[in-house]
Amino acid sequence: MSQQPDGQFRGRVDPNTWGWGRAVEDRPRLPLFGVFLVLLGGLLLVEQLVPGARALGSALVVAVGVALLISWAVNRRIWELYAGAILTALSLPSLLQDLNIITEGQGWGTLFLGVALVVIAIVRALSGGGAGWQLVIGGILAVLGGAQVAERNIPNFPSMERLVWPAVILLIGLMLLLRGVSRGRAVPPGTQR
């Protein structure tokens, strides 16, 4: 490498002679998304060819989701939290149904996805990031999914249509009460308590 009269450097930079880091290796990296697609495609084929192998595929997807959550706990990369929670939530109902732990039907995926988003909101709130949209969307999904599951599994459980309006009225009333209480605590400027 040499410096030219115009002040710019020309030539190849040798990573072994510059800086404190190790030499940069020019080797091709394995694309993780490609590995994921190969595993997923292979599992889908095995499920079609081998009866009863469906639980194995569901278990593997749940395991990948849990591995991402463990990786998030160690590395604190936010994408791992989102990917792990959502992947686990979407694949867990299938695994539980394959193992005959829960009954098949609508609502389980919605419920688990809602719970995953609420957990993400709690993690965000505890780390000082605020609850955000995850709490609102997660709460709505958890209530909708939970109501669908409860309608099927609990005798005489009221349908969602009969619960919506009383719940909306209750939430509006709570919001008005909380707003009134917070205004009552505010100290007007220039006054002392």
C-alpha positions in Angstrom: 0.0 0.0 0.0 1.4 3.4 -0.9 0.3 6.9 -0.5 -0.3 8.8 -3.7 0.6 12.5 -4.3 -3.1 13.4 -4.0 -3.1 12.1 -0.4 -5.1 8.9 -1.1 -3.8 5.4 -0.4 -3.8 2.9 -3.2 -3.3 -0.9 -3.1 -4.5 -3.9 -1.1 -5.0 -3.6 2.6 -3.4 -6.6 4.4 -5.6 -7.3 7.5 -2.7 -9.0 9.3 -0.7 -5.7 9.5 -3.5 -3.3 10.3 -5.5 -3.0 13.6 -5.9 -5.3 16.5 -8.3 -7.8 15.1 -7.7 -11.2 13.5 -7.3 -11.7 9.8 -10.5 -11.6 7.9 -11.2 -14.9 6.3 -12.7 -14.9 2.8 -14.6 -18.1 3.1 -18.2 -18.5 2.1 -20.7 -18.5 4.9 -23.6 -20.9 5.2 -26.9 -19.1 4.8 -29.0 -20.0 7.8 -32.3 -19.4 5.9 -31.2 -22.0 3.4 -30.5 -24.5 6.2 -33.9 -23.8 7.6 -35.7 -24.3 4.3 -33.8 -27.6 3.7 -34.8 -28.9 7.2 -38.4 -27.7 6.8 -38.7 -29.3 3.3 -37.2 -32.5 4.5 -39.6 -32.7 7.5 -42.6 -32.0 5.3 -41.6 -34.8 3.0 -41.1 -37.2 6.0 -44.5 -36.3 7.3 -46.1 -37.3 4.0 -44.2 -40.5 3.7 -44.1 -41.8 7.3 -47.4 -41.8 9.2 -47.1 -40.5 12.7 -44.0 -38.5 12.0 -46.0 -35.2 12.2 -45.3 -34.8 15.9 -41.5 -35.0 15.1 -41.8 -32.1 12.7 -43.8 -30.0 15.1 -41.4 -30.8 17.9 -38.4 -29.7 15.8 -40.0 -26.4 15.0 -40.8 -25.8 18.6 -37.2 -26.7 19.5 -35.9 -24.2 17.0 -38.2 -21.5 18.6 -37.0 -22.4 22.1 -33.4 -22.4 20.9 -33.9 -18.9 19.6 -35.4 -17.8 22.9 -32.4 -19.3 24.7 -30.1 -17.5 22.3 -31.9 -14.3 23.1 -31.5 -14.8 26.8 -27.7 -15.1 26.3 -27.1 -12.6 23.5 -29.9 -10.1 23.9 -30.6 -9.7 20.2 -34.1 -8.5 19.9 -34.8 -10.4 16.6 -34.2 -13.6 18.4 -36.8 -12.8 21.0 -39.4 -12.0 18.4 -38.6 -14.9 16.1 -38.3 -17.4 19.0 -41.6 -16.3 20.7 -43.6 -16.2 17.4 -42.2 -19.5 16.0 -42.8 -21.3 19.3 -46.3 -19.8 19.7 -47.3 -20.8 16.1 -45.9 -24.4 16.3 -46.8 -25.3 19.9 -50.5 -25.9 19.2 -49.7 -28.3 16.4 -47.3 -30.3 18.7 -49.8 -30.4 21.6 -52.5 -31.6 19.2 -50.2 -34.2 17.7 -49.5 -35.5 21.2 -53.2 -35.4 22.1 -52.7 -33.0 25.0 -55.1 -30.4 23.6 -58.1 -30.9 21.3 -58.0 -29.8 17.7 -59.9 -26.7 16.7 -59.7 -23.0 16.3 -58.3 -20.6 18.9 -55.2 -22.3 20.1 -52.8 -20.6 17.6 -54.4 -17.3 18.2 -54.2 -17.7 22.0 -50.6 -18.8 22.0 -49.6 -16.0 19.6 -51.4 -13.5 21.8 -49.6 -14.8 24.9 -46.2 -14.6 23.1 -46.8 -11.0 22.2 -47.9 -10.2 25.7 -44.6 -11.8 27.0 -42.6 -9.7 24.5 -44.4 -6.6 25.8 -43.6 -7.5 29.4 -39.9 -8.0 28.5 -39.9 -4.7 26.7 -41.5 -2.9 29.7 -39.1 -4.5 32.1 -36.1 -3.4 30.0 -37.4 0.2 29.9 -38.7 0.1 26.3 -42.4 0.5 27.2 -45.1 -2.0 26.4 -45.9 -0.8 22.9 -48.2 -2.3 20.3 -47.3 -5.9 21.4 -49.4 -5.5 24.5 -52.4 -4.3 22.7 -52.3 -6.7 19.8 -51.2 -9.6 22.1 -54.0 -8.9 24.6 -56.6 -8.8 21.8 -55.4 -12.0 20.3 -55.2 -13.8 23.6 -58.7 -12.8 24.5 -60.1 -13.8 21.1 -58.2 -17.1 21.0 -59.0 -17.9 24.7 -62.7 -17.2 24.1 -62.7 -19.6 21.1 -61.0 -22.3 23.1 -63.3 -21.7 26.1 -66.5 -21.9 24.0 -65.5 -25.3 22.8 -64.1 -26.8 26.0 -66.2 -25.2 28.8 -69.9 -26.1 29.1 -72.2 -23.1 29.1 -69.4 -20.6 28.3 -71.0 -17.6 26.7 -70.1 -16.9 23.1 -67.7 -14.2 22.1 -70.5 -12.1 20.6 -72.3 -11.9 24.0 -69.0 -10.9 25.8 -67.8 -8.2 23.5 -70.1 -5.3 24.4 -70.0 -5.8 28.2 -66.2 -6.0 28.0 -66.0 -2.8 25.9 -68.2 -0.9 28.3 -66.1 -2.2 31.2 -62.9 -1.0 29.6 -64.2 2.4 28.7 -65.4 2.8 32.3 -62.0 1.7 33.7 -60.2 4.2 31.3 -62.5 7.0 32.5 -61.9 6.1 36.2 -58.1 5.9 35.7 -58.1 9.2 33.9 -60.1 10.9 36.7 -57.8 9.5 39.4 -54.7 10.6 37.6 -56.2 14.2 37.2 -57.0 14.2 40.9 -53.4 13.5 41.8 -52.0 16.3 39.6 -50.9 19.3 41.6 -51.8 22.6 40.1 -48.9 25.0 39.4 -48.0 27.3 42.3 -49.9 25.3 45.0 -48.4 23.2 47.8 -49.9 20.1 49.5 
